[in-house]
Amino acid sequence: MNAVLDWYRAYSSLAAMPHHSSSPPTALELLLHETEATPREYWTDLLDALRQFRQKIPPTASPVIDAEQARKNQAAIDLLDSWLGETEDATEHQQAWNFLKTALDEDRLSDRPLFP
């Protein structure tokens, strides 16, 4: 019952808060309003209480990424890391880029270059 009264008080106090739509405020808006109404020197305590509450909530969601997806992700990460680890010369990269720009601009239907 206290939670309902607290919600009603918070909801009622939102009448003074500027609200841009005619729909009732969301839980996030109520939470933000309560946070803003709390003096800043107590925000650390408020954050600690919120974290303690969240830790007591039993996990209901299954992992977002399954084992097969994690394996594929790790393979992609390893490949990107191997590319970053290569010690190619910067001039080689510049030469390849210049060649690619020229090749792409040669057969364009437009007279405008793709890479000006």
CORDAVEN-V757596 format. One record per pair of residues at least 4 apart in sequence whose C-alpha atoms are under 6 Angstrom apart, sorted by sequence separation. I is the first residue (numbers start at 1). GAP is how many residues later the second one is. D is the distance in Angstrom with one decimal. If there is no record, write none. Layout:
I:GAP:D ; I:GAP:D
This chain:
7:4:5.9 ; 8:4:5.9 ; 25:4:5.9 ; 65:4:5.9 ; 105:8:5.6 ; 105:9:5.9
